Amino acid sequence: MKKNTTTTETEDIQIRDIPIDEERPRKKRKLSPKPKKKKEPKDDIPPEVSERKRRNRNLVQVSYIFVFMFLSLAGYLVHFNLKKADEINSHVNNTKQESKQEMIIRGSILSADGEILAGTNVDEAGNETRLYPFENVFSHVVGYASNGKAGIESTSNFDLMSSHASILDQIREQNLESKVRGDNVVLTLDSRLQKACYDALGSYNGAVVVIEPDTGKILAMVSKPDFNPNTIEGDWDSLISDSSNSSLFNRAAQGQYPPGSTFKIMTTLAYLREHPDDYQSYRYDCGGSISKDDVRITCYGGEVHGHVNLEESFVHSCNGAYAKIGMDLDDGDFRKLCEEFQFNTSLPIELPSAKSLFTLDKGASYGEEMMTAIGQGNTVASPLQMALITATVANGGSMMRPYFIDHIETYDGNMVKQNKPTVYKELMSADEAGILRGFMEKTVEEGTASALSGQSYSAAGKTGSAEYETGSGKETHSWFVGYTNVNDPELAIAVIAENGGSGSSAAVPIAKQIFDAYYNNYYSGY
């Protein structure tokens, strides 16, 4: 018996291998181009519509111009009121302020401790007399208000001739047909410290500046020769014709002196910047002088310091060691550093000041480098400039903005506006300042400023002996810069005694007399 089976027949499908000709290019299909849309003809725009659009576009452009002009004017007015108003209001040529004399009695200038430095006396007949109770002591800072104006009398003229007295006071004075008192300007200057500086400078021509390091308050500023502002009108002709003394000239802010070895603070900082890790390995063998090309530098008095490191070079003020450092420094970096400290630019203070100058630059000769490094050559600085540098070191590297005016108040003592301490620049690290402070402390302990050691107060500093040419030869200015209370610096000082010789012989004793008066009550009134 046959099994029923279902047979599925599969058709053989033969697949032929079709060779691909790789070299034969494949034909590209031609794409038929898209049909272009026919542009529909635009409707004709009526002429009046086209003209209206054109006028609108012009109006928008003009509006933008007016908006820009308005914003520019608003910006300028803000800038003017914040930056320029006080300067213009107090300008000596601003006659608008003079018209206030018919309504306001010029306000007083007071010291930080409440003493009247300038005031207006009114007699029974209504005659006004400007009086300066301290006479010559504050002459350059406070200035004068007749024969023109100078000092604070000039820079604060607007405040002194303005009054923020109460409305009731103003109505009362108006009813009495009398003038109202102008506002008082209260300075940062301490009358007792100012008098101590004035007395200590004695018969020397020169200057003293004292700054509070952590605030920037100028506590004292003395310049000699001086003048009596009470007699300025009668003395005017003789004062302006006396070119030998230049008594009207404020040497503290406007004097330009070679800083001598006090400038080694800046040279040391420049070396620390270039050798942060190996400055302690610096060595120099001092034989009393150093020569390069046709320039010869000697240590003061020909002293031989022998084998010295960087600290010993600073403490004993070795000119040879610093002349060698000057030749090794990068001149461009040195210049940049000094300009950060306000050389070659104006100082940020209310009173007129002269620029301190640093001219060394790339390509300088060895002689220029050596002279600059020891504070000679073309380098000049004002006492205020050197006081700011010293205060910056004492304050851990922060330069505070220096200022004279503490606040403005009404004639009866109500506050009008107050100035507050502000950081002007961060100029060095705490480590750099610490190294310099250590060097300056050692200079007092066992160096050229040792006359200040062993006192009831602690001190640190740097002396300087700055030579300059005269018609008959060379003379030497005596410098000292330093600060007191080394753990928490209290007073930063710069002293220059013209033709005083070495820093140790004149400037250091002047500073000591000032410190003694401040700390030991040697001067009556403390």
SVG drawing of the C-alpha trace seen along z (x, -y; Angstrom):
<svg xmlns="http://www.w3.org/2000/svg" viewBox="-3 -150 91 152">
<polyline fill="none" stroke="black" stroke-width="0.4" points="0.0,0.0 1.4,-3.2 1.6,-6.1 -0.1,-9.2 2.6,-11.8 2.4,-15.5 5.3,-16.6 6.1,-20.3 8.0,-21.1 10.3,-24.0 11.2,-25.8 14.9,-26.4 15.5,-30.1 18.8,-30.8 20.6,-33.9 23.1,-35.2 26.2,-37.0 26.2,-40.4 29.7,-41.9 29.9,-45.5 32.1,-47.7 33.7,-49.9 35.3,-52.2 32.1,-52.9 30.6,-56.0 27.2,-55.7 24.7,-57.8 23.1,-60.5 19.5,-61.0 18.6,-64.2 16.2,-66.1 13.8,-68.2 14.1,-71.8 11.5,-73.1 9.0,-75.2 9.6,-78.8 6.8,-80.6 5.5,-83.4 5.8,-86.7 2.5,-88.3 2.6,-91.9 2.6,-94.2 -0.1,-96.6 1.1,-100.1 1.8,-102.0 0.1,-105.3 2.6,-108.2 1.1,-109.6 1.6,-106.3 5.3,-106.1 5.9,-109.7 4.3,-109.0 6.6,-105.9 9.6,-108.0 8.7,-110.7 8.1,-108.2 11.5,-106.6 13.1,-110.1 11.2,-110.8 12.4,-107.6 16.0,-108.4 15.7,-111.9 14.1,-110.4 17.1,-108.1 19.4,-111.0 17.5,-113.0 17.3,-110.0 21.1,-109.5 21.8,-113.3 19.5,-113.2 21.2,-110.1 24.6,-111.7 23.6,-114.9 22.2,-113.0 25.4,-111.0 27.5,-114.1 25.4,-115.8 25.8,-112.7 29.6,-112.8 29.7,-116.5 27.9,-116.3 30.0,-113.4 33.4,-114.3 33.7,-117.9 31.2,-120.0 33.3,-120.5 36.4,-121.3 34.7,-123.9 32.7,-125.4 36.0,-125.9 38.1,-127.1 39.8,-130.4 38.4,-131.9 34.8,-131.0 33.4,-134.5 29.9,-133.0 31.1,-132.1 32.1,-135.7 28.5,-136.8 27.7,-134.8 29.8,-137.2 26.7,-139.5 24.7,-136.7 27.2,-134.4 30.0,-134.9 32.9,-132.7 32.9,-129.5 35.7,-128.4 38.5,-125.8 39.0,-123.6 41.6,-121.0 40.6,-117.4 40.9,-118.3 38.6,-121.3 41.0,-124.2 40.1,-127.1 42.7,-127.3 40.9,-130.0 37.9,-132.0 36.0,-135.2 35.7,-137.9 32.7,-140.4 32.8,-143.7 29.8,-145.8 29.9,-147.7 29.7,-144.4 33.3,-144.5 34.7,-141.1 38.4,-140.1 39.8,-136.7 42.0,-135.5 44.5,-132.6 45.2,-132.0 48.2,-129.6 49.8,-132.2 52.7,-130.4 52.2,-126.9 49.5,-125.9 50.2,-128.4 50.7,-126.1 47.9,-123.7 45.2,-126.1 46.5,-128.8 45.0,-132.3 41.8,-134.0 43.1,-137.4 45.4,-138.3 43.8,-135.3 43.3,-132.0 45.6,-129.0 45.5,-125.8 42.3,-124.6 40.9,-128.2 41.0,-127.6 40.1,-123.9 37.2,-124.2 36.0,-127.7 32.6,-126.4 31.9,-124.7 33.1,-127.7 30.8,-130.0 27.8,-127.7 25.4,-127.4 23.4,-124.4 22.1,-126.3 18.5,-125.6 15.7,-127.4 14.8,-129.1 18.3,-130.5 18.3,-131.7 14.9,-133.4 16.0,-135.0 19.2,-136.4 17.2,-137.6 14.8,-139.5 17.7,-141.0 19.2,-142.0 22.4,-140.1 24.4,-137.3 24.2,-133.7 27.3,-131.8 28.9,-129.5 29.7,-125.8 32.8,-124.8 35.5,-122.5 37.0,-120.1 40.4,-118.8 42.2,-115.6 45.2,-117.6 45.9,-117.5 46.9,-120.9 49.3,-119.5 51.1,-117.2 51.3,-119.9 52.9,-122.2 55.3,-119.5 56.4,-119.0 56.8,-122.8 58.9,-123.1 61.1,-120.0 61.9,-121.2 63.2,-124.4 65.4,-126.6 65.8,-124.1 64.2,-124.7 62.3,-121.5 59.2,-119.6 57.5,-117.1 54.5,-114.9 52.7,-112.6 50.0,-110.1 47.8,-107.6 48.8,-104.4 45.5,-102.5 43.2,-105.4 45.2,-107.8 44.4,-110.7 47.1,-113.4 47.7,-114.3 50.4,-117.0 52.0,-118.8 54.7,-121.5 56.8,-123.4 59.5,-125.9 60.2,-128.7 56.7,-129.8 54.6,-132.9 52.0,-134.5 48.5,-134.5 47.3,-137.2 49.7,-139.7 49.6,-138.3 48.3,-141.5 51.0,-143.7 53.7,-141.1 52.6,-140.1 55.1,-142.1 58.1,-140.9 56.9,-137.3 56.4,-137.0 59.7,-138.8 61.8,-136.6 63.0,-133.8 65.7,-132.6 63.3,-131.4 60.0,-130.8 58.1,-131.0 54.7,-130.6 55.8,-127.3 54.5,-124.1 57.7,-121.9 55.8,-119.1 53.5,-118.4 55.2,-120.4 58.9,-119.9 60.9,-117.7 64.0,-116.3 66.4,-113.5 65.1,-110.9 68.6,-109.5 68.7,-106.2 65.0,-106.4 64.4,-105.2 66.1,-101.9 62.7,-100.8 61.6,-100.8 64.8,-99.3 64.5,-96.5 60.9,-95.8 61.9,-95.6 64.7,-93.1 62.2,-91.0 59.8,-90.9 62.6,-89.5 64.1,-87.2 61.1,-86.0 62.8,-82.7 66.5,-83.5 66.7,-87.1 68.1,-85.7 71.2,-84.4 72.2,-87.9 75.8,-88.7 78.1,-91.7 81.6,-92.5 81.7,-96.3 85.1,-98.0 83.6,-101.5 83.0,-102.2 82.0,-100.6 82.9,-101.7 81.4,-100.8 82.5,-102.5 83.1,-106.1 80.8,-106.2 82.0,-105.7 79.6,-105.3 80.9,-105.6 79.2,-104.7 78.4,-107.8 81.6,-109.1 83.6,-106.3 82.5,-103.7 83.5,-100.1 80.7,-97.7 82.5,-94.5 80.6,-91.2 76.8,-92.0 73.6,-90.3 70.4,-92.1 69.1,-93.0 72.5,-94.3 72.9,-96.3 69.6,-98.0 70.2,-98.4 73.6,-100.0 72.6,-101.8 75.4,-100.3 75.5,-102.3 77.8,-99.8 75.4,-96.9 72.5,-98.8 74.4,-100.1 75.1,-96.5 71.4,-95.6 70.5,-98.5 72.6,-97.1 71.0,-93.7 67.3,-94.8 65.1,-94.9 64.8,-98.7 61.3,-98.4 59.9,-96.4 61.5,-98.8 59.8,-101.8 56.5,-100.0 56.7,-99.3 57.5,-102.9 54.7,-104.2 52.3,-102.0 53.4,-103.9 52.4,-107.2 55.8,-108.3 55.3,-110.2 51.7,-111.1 49.7,-113.3 49.0,-112.4 45.3,-111.9 45.0,-114.8 43.0,-118.0 46.0,-120.3 48.2,-121.0 51.2,-118.6 54.2,-118.1 54.8,-114.8 57.6,-112.6 59.8,-111.5 61.3,-108.2 63.0,-108.5 64.9,-105.2 63.8,-103.0 65.0,-100.2 68.4,-100.9 69.7,-103.0 73.4,-103.2 75.1,-101.4 75.7,-104.8 72.0,-105.7 71.0,-102.4 73.5,-102.7 72.5,-106.3 68.8,-105.5 69.0,-102.5 70.4,-104.7 67.9,-107.5 70.1,-109.9 70.4,-110.8 67.2,-112.1 64.9,-110.5 63.0,-113.1 60.2,-112.7 58.1,-114.9 58.0,-114.4 54.3,-113.5 55.2,-110.8 57.8,-109.2 55.3,-109.4 52.7,-107.5 55.2,-104.8 56.2,-104.4 52.5,-104.3 51.9,-101.6 54.6,-99.4 53.4,-100.0 49.8,-99.1 50.8,-95.7 50.8,-96.8 47.6,-98.8 47.9,-102.4 45.0,-104.3 43.7,-107.4 45.3,-110.4 43.0,-113.2 42.9,-116.4 39.2,-117.0 37.4,-114.8 34.0,-116.3 31.9,-119.4 29.5,-120.7 27.2,-123.7 28.4,-126.6 26.7,-125.1 28.1,-121.6 25.5,-119.6 27.0,-117.1 26.7,-118.0 29.0,-115.3 31.7,-113.0 34.8,-111.6 35.7,-107.9 38.9,-106.0 39.2,-104.2 41.8,-101.9 43.5,-103.6 45.6,-100.7 46.8,-97.3 50.5,-97.6 52.3,-94.7 51.7,-91.4 51.6,-91.0 54.8,-88.9 56.6,-91.7 55.5,-94.3 56.5,-92.1 60.1,-91.7 60.4,-95.5 59.0,-96.1 61.6,-93.7 64.4,-95.6 63.1,-98.9 62.8,-97.7 66.4,-96.4 67.5,-99.8 66.3,-101.3 67.5,-98.5 71.1,-98.5 71.5,-100.6 71.5,-104.2 68.4,-105.2 69.5,-103.7 68.9,-107.0 65.2,-105.9 65.8,-102.6 65.2,-102.0 62.4,-104.5 59.0,-104.2 57.6,-103.7 58.8,-101.3 59.8,-102.6 61.1,-101.5 62.5,-103.5 65.1,-104.3 67.5,-107.2 68.7,-109.0 71.5,-111.4 70.7,-113.0 73.4,-114.9 72.7,-117.6 74.7,-120.1 74.9,-123.8 76.8,-126.6 79.7,-126.2 79.7,-122.4 77.7,-119.6 75.3,-119.8 73.4,-117.0 69.8,-116.9 68.9,-114.9 66.0,-112.4 64.2,-110.0 61.0,-108.0 59.5,-105.6 56.6,-104.7 55.9,-104.1 54.3,-101.3 55.7,-98.5 53.1,-95.9 50.2,-98.1 51.6,-101.1 50.2,-104.4 52.2,-107.3 54.0,-107.2 56.4,-110.1 58.6,-111.7 61.2,-114.3 63.5,-116.3 66.0,-118.9 67.6,-120.8 71.4,-120.9 71.2,-118.8 73.8,-116.3 73.3,-112.6 69.9,-111.3 71.2,-110.3 72.5,-113.8 69.4,-115.9 66.3,-114.1 66.3,-111.3 66.6,-113.7 63.7,-115.7 61.6,-112.6 62.6,-111.6 61.5,-115.0 58.1,-114.6 57.6,-111.1 58.7,-112.1 56.2,-114.9 53.4,-112.6 54.1,-109.7 55.7,-111.3 53.7,-114.5 56.8,-116.5 54.8,-119.2 52.2,-121.0 48.7,-120.3 49.0,-116.5"/>
</svg>
